Amino acid sequence: MKLTDFSFELPEHLIAQFPPVTRGSSRLMVLDRRTGNPMHHQVADLPALLEPGSLLVFNNSKVRKARIMGVSKEKGTPVEFLLLNPVKQGDDCTWLTMIQRAKRRRLGSRYVFEDEREGEITGESGAYRLLRFDHPVDDPWLDRYGHIPLPPYIKRNDTPLDEERYQTVYAKPTGSTAAPTAGLHFTQELLKELSHRGIEWVFITLHVGLGTFLPVRTENIEDHLMHEEVFSIDSSSARQILQAKAAGRRIIAVGTTSVRTLESAWKQGGLEPGTGATALFIYPGYTFKVVDALFTNFHTPESTLLMLVSAFAGRERLLAAYETAVQEGYRFYSYGDAMLIV
């Protein structure tokens, strides 16, 4: 398939720059993938739209406050850094890092950060750099001095509001550089209502990397190399998912990251608990093994996320639904409205 098969026109004013005033107050389009007919609801309607006995699968990864500012010791200029993954911790604290204007940053360049931390570029890894600190830089330090790394299509600086609203209410293990945004719509009150309706849920973890925003640069999408992300499923969650599947109850993935985790961990008719890594690229033609329904946001043109959702709903039906969403003024992307595909 061609990359242009996943293009659509999106007016810039529909790209949500801020979260809704109240969490959970977004609109919800329900798409029947058998008929292609969209229906318009609110996220608050979700308990009434799902069958009792359905099982929601949430990604509970927490976004790391990984964006930090440093000052060049050589030139005195400010430089922005995004810490991706710790390579080493302890006395030799090194992070794989994305650096502003990376081509200008030479090996041996040193920078000063908050709390008298200093860092030195000690290596390269493709477009990324290895940044070694003279004192430990861990999550408690980042919680104090770091910033939430908002997606590139949000054209503003982060605010204190983003510290709360760019996290799910159930976020627990820290490790993502982008939020599993479908989960941003859920409140504790909504979870209680779902429970009262007999709808269950489990948590799995996939730490979302910056690769989720990488554009597809190949004309034939089959030639695209998917980024790798780390996931984990504990034995209790795996057991609940298997029991629901065996009973014919509907498995509803909340977000594309939950889809990729479930489909990656399904082996020979069973769901394997444990930790793994996935570079699974789902696009039309893929046969889903676990997921029966999908709760997701509206995605960017020509993105791997759009291709995954197209595989689930059918490309033509999905793009027709997106055209309706544009006409109806739905908000797109991380802080935007939601879609339930059944």
VEXPAGU-273102 format. One record per residue (C-alpha): residue in one letter; z, x, y. Coordinates in steps of 0.5 Angstrom, whole numbers, plus 500, padded with zeros to 3 digits. Layout:
BEGIN
AZXY;...
END
This chain:
BEGIN
M500500500;K499502507;L504503512;T500499517;D502493512;F509493515;S507493522;F509487527;E510486534;L517486537;P518485544;E523490547;H528485549;L530482542;I533489540;A540488541;Q543493545;F550490545;P554486539;P555478540;V561477544;T565474538;R564478531;G561473526;S558468532;S551471530;R545466528;L543466521;M536465518;V536462511;L529464507;D527461501;R523466497;R520461493;T517457498;G517462504;N520456508;P526459514;M532455516;H536456522;H543456521;Q549460524;V553466520;A559461520;D555456516;L555461510;P561459506;A557452505;L550455504;L553459498;E554456491;P561457488;G562462483;S557467487;L559474488;L558478494;V557486494;F560489500;N559496502;N565499505;S563505508;K566507514;V562510520;R565517522;K566519529;A561524528;R558525535;I561531539;M560534546;G560542546;V559547552;S554553551;K559560552;E552563554;K549558559;G555554560;T551548559;P553541555;V550540548;E551534544;F552535536;L552530531;L556532524;L553530518;N556533512;P562538511;V559544507;K566547507;Q573545510;G579549511;D579556514;D572557514;C570550516;T562549516;W558542518;L551541517;T549538524;M544535528;I544539535;Q540536541;R534540542;A535544536;K529549537;R533552543;R539554539;R539561536;L543563530;G549566533;S550561539;R557559540;Y560553543;V566551546;F569544544;E575539545;D582542543;E580549544;R575549538;E569554538;G563553533;E558558532;I551557529;T551560522;G545558518;E539553518;S537547513;G530544515;A531541522;Y539541521;R543547523;L550550520;L556550525;R562554523;F568552527;D574557528;H579552527;P579545522;V574540524;D576534520;D576526520;P583526524;W580531529;L574527530;D578520531;R581523537;Y575527540;G569524537;H564518539;I561513535;P554515533;L550509535;P543508533;P537511537;Y534504539;I541502542;K539505549;R546506552;N552511551;D558508546;T564505549;P571503546;L568497544;D563500539;E569503536;E571497533;R564493533;Y560498530;Q565498524;T566493518;V573489518;Y573492511;A571499512;K575504508;P573511506;T570515512;G563518511;S557514514;T553516520;A550509521;A554503519;P552498514;T550493519;A549487515;G557487514;L558487521;H558479521;F564478517;T571477519;Q577476516;E577468517;L570468514;L572472508;K578467507;E573461508;L569464503;S575465498;H577457499;R570455497;G570459490;I566465493;E568472490;W567479493;V567486491;F567493494;I562499493;T561505497;L555508500;H555513505;V549511510;G546518512;L541519518;G535518513;T536511514;F532512521;L527517519;P520514520;V515513514;R510519516;T505518510;E499513511;N500511503;I508509503;E508511496;D507518498;H514517502;L520522500;M526518501;H533521503;E538522498;E545518499;V552519496;F555512493;S561510488;I563504484;D569503481;S571501474;S574494477;S568493481;A563494476;R567490471;Q567484476;I559485477;L558485470;Q562479468;A558475474;K552477471;A553475464;A555468466;G549467470;R553467477;R549469483;I550477485;I549477493;A548484496;V550484503;G546489506;T540494504;T545499502;S549495497;V542493494;R540501493;T547502490;L547497485;E539498483;S541505482;A547504478;W544500473;K542503467;Q540500460;G542493462;G549495464;L552498471;E555505470;P562506475;G563513478;T560517483;G552519484;A547520489;T540516490;A534517493;L531510490;F525508495;I524500494;Y518497496;P513491494;G512492486;Y519493485;T523489479;F530488481;K535488476;V542486479;V541483486;D539475486;A540474493;L540478500;F544478506;T541483511;N539484518;F532484521;H529491521;T525495524;P517495523;E514500518;S521502516;T524503509;L529498510;L523493512;M519495505;L526494501;V526487504;S519485503;A520487496;F525482495;A522476499;G515478498;R511482504;E507476507;R513471507;L518476510;L513478515;A511470517;A519469517;Y519475522;E514472526;T518466526;A524470528;V521473534;Q518466537;E525463536;G529469540;Y533472534;R536478536;F534484532;Y537491529;S544493528;Y547488533;G543483532;D542476528;A542476520;M538473515;L540470508;I534471503;V535466496;
END
